[in-house]
Amino acid sequence: MSASHLMPVLQHLIDGMLEAVWMVDPVDLRVVAANQAAHELLGVSQGSLVGKAAIELAATPEDMLFWEDVAAGLSDRILSDSLVCRADGTTVPVERRVSLLRLAPGQSLYLVGVRDRSEQRRVEDELERLVSELRATLESTADGILAVDLHGNIRGYNQRLADLWGFPRALTLRRDDQAIFAWLREAVADVQTYDDRLALIARSPLLETTDLIVLKSGRVIERVTRPQYSRGRPIGRVFSYRDITQQLAQESQLQLAAKVFDASPDAIFITDGQLSVLAANPACTRLCGAPRQTLLGRRWSELVHDPADPGAIDRLRATVDERGSVEAELHYLRADGSSGPCHVSMVRLQGDAGDTLHYIAFVKDLTDKLAAKRRIEELAYTDALTALPNRLVFAERVDFAIAMARREQGRFAVMFIDLDRFKQINDSLGHLYGDRVLVDVAERIKRCVREVDTVARYGGDEFVVLLHQADARGAEATARRILEALSLPVQLDELSFTVTGSVGIAMYPDDGATANDLIKNADAAMYRVKERGRASFRFYQPQMNVDLLARMKIDHAMRQALPAGHFRLVYQPQVDIKTRQVLSAEALLRWRDPDLGDVSPAQFIPVAEESGFIVALGDWVLTQAVQQAARWQAQGRALQVSVNVSALQFQQANFVDRVAGALSAAGLAPDRLELELTESILIQDAEEALSRLQQLAQIGVRLAIDDFGTGYSSLGYLKRFPIDKLKIDRSFIAGLPADESDAGIVRAIVSMARALHITVIAEGVETDLQRQFLCAAGCDQFQGYLYAPPSDPDEFERLLQTVAPAAGCPGSR
């Protein structure tokens, strides 16, 4: 479509725009279209702009040069402030934009957009006038003015403020809010009170207040603080400062005390030139424990002193005479003879002749502050529950032990102790009982070590011990004493139970040259004890770090592999032991990593369970397996899919909802899904497990016990729980039929299952002799390499095409 055909459309488009717009032909640079706003802006009649040369509408040299550059092919856009000339000869300030509009190959137009800035310019001029008037007003006042916003940023101040506070010229020539605030603070005699009042003002945007501030120069400043409003809301604050030094000097002594001192929370004493007290505020009574009248006339040295330096007060006076102000840490004296620490700020007020009129002393009681500081330090270095040193102190003491051992060529041991299954105590008895157990354990461990050794709480149910000048034999003896002490029954109220611990030991210098290395390696040794059954001790070995790093590497690689699609599922048939008909398929997880290669489930599943990643991994397996079963269902295959569920995954609060959601999303009949659970899942929280299993059974999901016979087998839970199938662990199948123990166990499991009307399946069947024995014993199903190894879905489907002959059982017809 040509530009001429597009013009009606473009005309309608620009007519709908609020700003003035006209379009210019790129060849002859004449106006080809303009909207009503353009005609109104230029004061010309409708339609009169079409055909005009673009340069005729230019009112500035810049615009004329632009259209000359356009004609020469040197420019195609411009944006800046400019002027346009109306038909009556007046000019209008505008913001003008010219852009090349490409409509189609070989077809373009220049679009000129103009926004009238007359009103904006008028408002700016008015604002500038108001600001000038405000500045003149600020500079004409006798008070120093400082305006800040709600965030404390300076919006402006007048010259009187700079003069009043003695700003150096360099400070007034640059914008530096922090430097100005620092100068104000440095000039104040009582910095603490000044800071406290500013903090209160900052916390209270609507507060109106008046304060008296004594400067180190001897000036007394009255500060009036008021909020600044805009449209009914606070937008900042205005401080006005007035020098009232002379005014105060002319007031009576009682008025001075009443106005300056009475409201102060800190003790303020006014003395004469010989340091005799002339006035004291009510806080002085609280500080000295004596009525105010009894303080008047007393010498300053009778009220404050330095216990370690009798000449401190004389030197304090000499310093304030020389410098005008002084600060010191002293002790105040009370009427009952007691004393306490205090902070003293003293300034000297001098007369016109340079003589001393008064000394003003600000005294802050530091008793509570120092007590709080000691408590903070105590909390910073001590465990609040057990009163043992915390990990920070422990690390410092290990560093000290390292320095001593290096100098003396000595040895020492670091032990890491973790209570076994402590979470069960918290979960069953509550955290209050758990805390009492930790306090008891701390005392037991302390009784097992020497005075020179250090026992610290590292966190939670973890403790660490530093054994000074100990060799491996001494460390082992201490570890045995600790394990024996922990094994004794814990008696709490009417309850009696046993707590055990796992102990890891690292020796200096063999197992680390820093506190961090020693603690880390002792922790690694403790972790190995946990893996090997708990309630024992173990010395660190370098291989432990290798194992830990390998686990960390696998954990990191797993988390990368799941979104990258490196995990896959394979399926192993579960077969009728008599007819060899495939009834279901167990989904098994496989991982092929680009760097690590094929990683065995025996390697990555324990790491996933330890790190918690097993929850995300299990959800992925459940979703994929259910979707595959739905595809087989759509093909008309009557197959169940069996999915293993980890304990951590099963314990998630939304586990049942996740299962139901996966079935619904895939459109799979619930009875086509079987969940394989370990026995440990069922006994950790039997009531919670029963509730969850009943919900799954109500949905229609089938439930099986995996690796039956290797855990805490109990007829009790088999009777209560809605279990459909027992899977005999492969460890009992390998010895069949020759091993009498395995044979007896298998027969017992099958008999028990038949009595409870539960299907039995054997896993790991590799020989036909094993299958025949199981068949004769009454086992219902089997899976294993005898029939087929795990395979991907396509291979599994090809396997289903091969119909295996019915094998039957020995002695059957």
C-alpha positions, 0 to 999 in steps of 0.5 A: 500500500502506497503512502497516499493510500495510508494517509487517511489512516494516519490522519485518523491516528494523529487526530486522536492524539492530544499533542500537536502533530504534523507529518512531513514528506521526506523528499520535498519536506512539506507538510502532508498531514496535521491534526487539529491540535497543531492548527490550534497551537500555531493559530492557523485555520484547519487544513492550512498547514498541508503543503507548507514547507517544514522549514517555514514552521521552524522558529529557531536556528536549531530547527532550521539546521535540522531540516537542512541536515534532513535534506542533506541526508545527515539526520533523521531524528531530534528531541529538544526544547524549542519555540514555535511561532504562532500566526499572530507573531507570538512564540510558544515554548514547546518540547519538540520531537521529530522521528522518521516513520518507516511505513513500508520498504521505500515508504516513510514520513517524518512525524513531528510531535510538539507539546506546549510547555507554556503552563509548565514554564509559568509554574516553574517561574512561579516556583522559582519566585516562591523559592527566592522569597522563601530564601529571603525570608530565611536569611532575614530571620534572627534564628538559625533555620535547618530543614530536613526531610523525613529521612533526615536529609538536609533540604536547606539552611540559612546563613544564621545557622552557619554563623551560630554554629561556626561552620567553616567556609569549606563546609558551606561551599559543598553539599555534605549532610553528614559533615554538617551533622557531625559538626553540630554534634562535635560542638555539643558539650553533652553528646549523649543527651544530644543524641538521645533527643535527636533519636526521640525526635526521629522516632516521632514525626509529629513531635513538637518540642523545645530543647536547651543545648550547651555548646563546648564554646559556652553558648546555650542554644534553644532549639525549637523543633516542629514538623513540616506538613504538605497536604495534611501529611508530615514531609519533614521537620524544621529546626530553629536555633536561638542563642539564649546565652545572654538571656540565661545570664540575666535570669535568676539562679532559680529560673536558670535551674528550673529552665535548663536543668529540671527536665534532664534525666541526667544529673546536672550540677552548676558550680561557681568558679571555685567548684562549689555547687550553686544549683542541682537538678532533681536527677542529682538527688537520685544520683547522690541519694541526698536532698537537693538542698544538702548538695548546695554549697558542697565542693565538687570533689565531695560528690565525684572522685576517682578511687585510683587517682586522688588528684583527678579532680584538680587535673579535670579543672585545669583541663576545662580551664584550658580547653573550655570543656572536658569529659572523663570516667569517674565515680559518684559518691552517695550519702550512704557511702556507696559509689558507682561509675559515671560519665562526666562532661564539664564545660566552663562559662566565662564572662566578658573579661574572660573570668570563670562565671560557672562550671556546668557538669553533666553526670550520667550514671553508668551502673546500668549501662556497665551491667548491661554491657557485662550481660551482653558480653556474657551472652556473647560468649556463653550458651544461655541454656547450659552456661557452657562456653559457646562456639566462639569462645571454643574456637578462641581456646583452640587457637590458643591451644594451637599456639601453645602446642606449636611452641612446646611441640605438644599435642591435644584433642578436639572431640565432637559429640552429637546426641543420638535421636535427640529429635525424638525426645523433643518431638515426644516430650516437648522442647522444655524436657529437651532443654532439661536433657541438654543441661543434664548432658552438659553436666555429665560431660563436664564431670568427665574432663579436667579443669584445664579442659573446655566443654562447649555447646556447639549448637542444638544437641552438639557439644565440643570438647578441647582436651589439653596436652592429650594423646590418642590414648588419653582422648580414647579414655575420655571418650569412653568416660563420656559414653559411659556417663551418657548411657546412665538413665536420665530421670526427669520427674516420673520419666526415666530413659537413656540418651546415647551419643556419637563421638568424633575425635581429631588430634592436633597436629595430625588432623588439622592445623587450624581450629576450623579444620580440627572441629570439621574433622572431628565432626566428620569422624562423628558422622562416620560413627552415626553411619556405623550404628551410633553410641560409639567413638571414632578417630578422624581418618583422611578418607572421611573428608574424601567421602564427605567431599564425594557426597557433596559432589554427588548432591550438587550434581543431582540438583543439576541433573534433575532439571537437566533431564539426566534422570530416567526411569526403567521398569522391571516386571513383577510376574505371576509365579505360576503363569509368568504373566506380567502383572505390574512393573516396578519403576526404578530410578537411573542417573547418567551424568555427563561427568560422573557417568552412570551413578548407582542408586546405592550411591546417590539415594542415601545422599539424597535422603541425607540432604532432603533432595529425596523429596523433589526426586521422589515427586519427579519419580511419582509423576513420571511413573504415573504418566507412563502407567497412564500411557499403558492404560490408554494402550489397553494394558492392564498393568500396575506400576510400583513406586518406591517412597522414601520416609522423608517423602512420605512424612511431607504434610501434602504427600497424599495430595501429591499422589492424588494430584499426580493420578488426576493429572495423568488420568490414571485409575488409582488401583493401577498405582502401588506405593512401596514403603519400608517398615521403618516408615510405619513405626516412626509415627504409627498413628500418623502413618495409619492415618496417611495410609488409610487416606491413600487406601480410600483413594484406591492406591495399592500399598506394599511393604518393601524389603520385608523382614529386614526392619522392625517386622511386627504383626501389630502394624500388619493387622492395623494397616491397609497393606496389600502386598509384602515384598520379601527382601532379596537377602533371603532369596539369594541362598534358596533353596539350599540355605535352611535359615533363608528357607525357613524365613521365607516359608514363615513370611508366606504363611503369615501373609496368607493368614492375613490375606496379603499378597507375597512377592519375592525380589531378586529371583535369578534362578529357576530353582529359586522360583520353584522353591518360592512357588512350592512355598506359596509365594504369589509373584516374583521379580528378578533377572530370571524373567528380565532385568530393568529396561526402558519403557520401549524395551519393556513393551517389546518384552510384553509382546513375548508371551512366556509359557506357563511354568507352573509349580513343582507338584502342580497340575 
